[in-house]
Amino acid sequence: MRITFFGPPGSGKGTQAERISEYYGLEHISTGMLLREEIRSGSKLGVRIRKIVESGHLVSDDIVNREVIDRIERIEDYLLDGYPRNLSQAKRLDRFLEETGKPLSGAVFIQVPVEEVLKRLTGRLVCACADGTGFSSEYREGDICRICGKPFVRRSDDSSEVVRNRLDHYHNLTMHLEEYYRGRLLSVDGVGTVEQVFQRIMRALRPWA
């Protein structure tokens, strides 16, 4: 099975991608992971990516496409987490897969209403060991993490205004993906517990398993 997951910030996409990858034995590939690996390698490309990221700009489609394609050309079954991010990347991915005779099984879109995303992101707390990517509703601001010993804090970029801007940016980039993947797109309700959403995705994936 070769699938891609996409959904807005706060949709729980990363968590579900990890669980689905583990269940089906798929390699979980995220562009963030690939870019961080390249940066850590110290390669010329890694240095270039670091400069782009530190400047606050998005890494170009050419670089992201190269990183993803270099990885998937060596494996059979995988889950792409957050890639393709836009129509250009989707078309490049399909061209490569058509050339190799290994087409994408399809795309999974986790749907979460804007107000729910706002509630999730503006209410999340992170600690030092979460690397700024995890959130928790069971702690209060200032509580101490038992793992890293640092307090849980609210991210500065999780204000309502910033989150709305991030959502607008996300929708501008991905608005065409739903139409592009029509006929091979599974839309899943992302509202509910992690387990509830996981079970919905499992049921939706049965035809591709």
C-alpha positions as CSV (number, residue, x, y, z in Angstrom):
1,M,0.0,0.0,0.0
2,R,1.3,3.4,-1.0
3,I,-0.8,6.3,0.5
4,T,-0.5,10.0,1.4
5,F,-2.1,11.7,4.4
6,F,-3.0,15.3,4.4
7,G,-5.1,17.5,6.7
8,P,-4.9,21.0,8.3
9,P,-2.6,21.8,11.3
10,G,-4.1,20.4,14.4
11,S,-6.0,17.6,12.6
12,G,-4.0,14.9,14.3
13,K,-2.6,13.8,11.0
14,G,0.9,13.0,12.3
15,T,-0.4,10.9,15.2
16,Q,-2.7,8.9,12.9
17,A,0.0,8.5,10.3
18,E,2.3,6.9,12.9
19,R,-0.4,4.5,14.0
20,I,-1.5,3.5,10.5
21,S,2.1,3.0,9.4
22,E,2.8,0.8,12.4
23,Y,-0.4,-1.3,11.9
24,Y,0.2,-2.0,8.2
25,G,4.0,-2.1,8.3
26,L,4.4,1.0,6.1
27,E,7.4,3.2,6.2
28,H,6.3,6.5,7.6
29,I,7.8,9.4,5.6
30,S,7.3,13.0,6.5
31,T,9.0,15.9,4.7
32,G,9.9,17.4,8.0
33,M,11.7,14.2,9.0
34,L,13.6,14.0,5.6
35,L,14.7,17.7,5.7
36,R,15.9,17.3,9.3
37,E,17.9,14.2,8.4
38,E,19.5,16.2,5.5
39,I,20.4,19.0,7.8
40,R,21.9,16.7,10.4
41,S,24.0,15.0,7.7
42,G,26.0,18.2,7.2
43,S,25.8,17.9,3.4
44,K,25.9,20.9,1.1
45,L,22.2,20.5,0.5
46,G,21.6,20.2,4.3
47,V,23.5,23.5,4.8
48,R,21.3,25.1,2.1
49,I,18.1,23.7,3.7
50,R,19.2,25.0,7.1
51,K,19.7,28.5,5.8
52,I,16.3,28.4,4.1
53,V,14.5,27.2,7.3
54,E,16.3,29.6,9.6
55,S,15.4,32.5,7.3
56,G,11.7,31.6,7.8
57,H,11.1,30.7,4.2
58,L,9.6,27.5,2.8
59,V,11.9,24.9,1.2
60,S,11.3,24.8,-2.5
61,D,9.2,22.2,-4.3
62,D,12.3,21.0,-6.2
63,I,14.2,20.2,-3.0
64,V,11.2,18.6,-1.3
65,N,10.4,16.5,-4.4
66,R,14.0,15.3,-4.6
67,E,14.1,14.3,-0.9
68,V,10.9,12.3,-1.1
69,I,11.6,10.6,-4.4
70,D,15.1,9.6,-3.4
71,R,13.6,7.9,-0.4
72,I,10.5,6.1,-1.9
73,E,12.3,4.8,-5.0
74,R,14.0,2.2,-2.7
75,I,10.9,1.0,-0.9
76,E,7.6,-0.7,-1.8
77,D,5.1,0.3,0.8
78,Y,4.9,3.7,2.5
79,L,2.8,6.4,4.0
80,L,3.6,10.0,3.0
81,D,2.8,12.4,5.8
82,G,2.1,15.9,4.6
83,Y,3.4,15.3,1.1
84,P,2.4,16.3,-1.5
85,R,1.7,19.7,-0.1
86,N,0.4,21.4,-3.3
87,L,-0.7,20.5,-6.8
88,S,2.8,20.9,-8.3
89,Q,4.2,18.3,-5.9
90,A,1.3,16.0,-6.5
91,K,1.8,16.0,-10.2
92,R,5.6,15.5,-9.9
93,L,4.9,12.5,-7.5
94,D,2.5,10.9,-10.0
95,R,4.9,11.3,-12.9
96,F,7.6,9.5,-10.9
97,L,5.2,6.7,-9.8
98,E,3.9,6.2,-13.4
99,E,7.5,5.9,-14.6
100,T,8.2,3.2,-12.0
101,G,4.9,1.4,-12.4
102,K,4.1,1.8,-8.8
103,P,1.1,4.1,-8.6
104,L,-0.2,5.6,-5.4
105,S,-3.0,3.6,-3.8
106,G,-4.7,6.9,-2.9
107,A,-4.9,9.9,-0.5
108,V,-6.4,10.2,3.0
109,F,-7.8,13.6,3.9
110,I,-8.5,14.1,7.6
111,Q,-11.2,16.7,7.8
112,V,-11.5,18.9,10.9
113,P,-13.6,22.1,11.1
114,V,-11.8,25.4,11.5
115,E,-13.2,26.1,14.9
116,E,-12.1,22.7,16.2
117,V,-8.6,23.3,14.9
118,L,-8.5,26.7,16.7
119,K,-9.7,25.0,19.9
120,R,-7.0,22.4,19.6
121,L,-4.1,24.6,18.7
122,T,-4.8,27.5,21.0
123,G,-5.3,25.2,23.9
124,R,-2.2,23.0,23.5
125,L,0.8,23.0,25.8
126,V,4.3,21.8,25.0
127,C,7.4,21.0,26.9
128,A,11.1,20.9,25.9
129,C,11.1,17.2,25.1
130,A,8.1,17.5,22.8
131,D,10.2,19.5,20.4
132,G,7.3,21.9,19.9
133,T,5.2,19.4,18.0
134,G,3.2,17.6,20.7
135,F,0.4,18.9,22.8
136,S,-1.4,17.9,25.9
137,S,-4.8,18.7,27.4
138,E,-4.1,16.9,30.7
139,Y,-1.7,19.4,32.0
140,R,-2.0,23.1,33.0
141,E,0.4,25.8,32.0
142,G,3.4,25.8,34.4
143,D,3.1,22.1,35.2
144,I,6.4,20.3,35.1
145,C,7.1,17.5,32.6
146,R,8.2,14.3,34.3
147,I,10.5,13.5,31.4
148,C,12.5,16.6,30.7
149,G,11.8,18.5,33.9
150,K,10.8,21.7,32.0
151,P,7.4,23.4,32.5
152,F,4.6,23.0,30.0
153,V,4.1,26.3,28.1
154,R,1.9,27.7,25.4
155,R,3.6,28.2,22.1
156,S,3.9,31.8,20.9
157,D,2.6,30.8,17.5
158,D,-0.6,29.3,18.8
159,S,-2.5,32.5,19.2
160,S,-5.9,32.6,17.3
161,E,-4.6,35.2,14.8
162,V,-1.5,33.2,14.0
163,V,-3.4,29.9,13.8
164,R,-6.0,31.4,11.4
165,N,-3.1,32.7,9.2
166,R,-1.6,29.3,9.2
167,L,-4.9,27.7,8.2
168,D,-5.4,30.2,5.4
169,H,-1.9,29.4,4.1
170,Y,-2.6,25.7,4.3
171,H,-5.9,26.0,2.4
172,N,-4.3,28.1,-0.3
173,L,-1.6,25.5,-0.8
174,T,-3.8,22.4,-0.7
175,M,-7.2,23.6,-2.0
176,H,-6.6,21.8,-5.3
177,L,-5.5,18.5,-3.9
178,E,-9.0,17.3,-3.1
179,E,-10.1,17.8,-6.7
180,Y,-6.8,16.3,-8.0
181,Y,-7.2,13.1,-6.0
182,R,-10.9,12.7,-6.6
183,G,-11.6,9.1,-7.3
184,R,-8.8,7.9,-5.1
185,L,-9.5,10.1,-2.1
186,L,-10.7,9.0,1.3
187,S,-12.2,11.8,3.4
188,V,-12.3,10.9,7.1
189,D,-13.9,12.8,10.0
190,G,-11.1,13.9,12.3
191,V,-13.2,15.0,15.2
192,G,-13.2,12.7,18.2
193,T,-10.7,10.7,20.2
194,V,-7.5,9.4,18.7
195,E,-8.9,5.9,18.8
196,Q,-12.2,6.9,17.2
197,V,-10.5,8.6,14.3
198,F,-8.0,5.7,14.0
199,Q,-10.9,3.2,13.6
200,R,-12.6,5.4,11.0
201,I,-9.4,5.5,9.0
202,M,-8.9,1.7,9.3
203,R,-12.4,1.2,8.0
204,A,-11.8,3.6,5.1
205,L,-8.5,1.9,4.1
206,R,-9.9,-1.6,3.9
207,P,-10.4,-1.5,0.0
208,W,-6.7,-0.6,-0.4
209,A,-5.3,-3.0,2.2
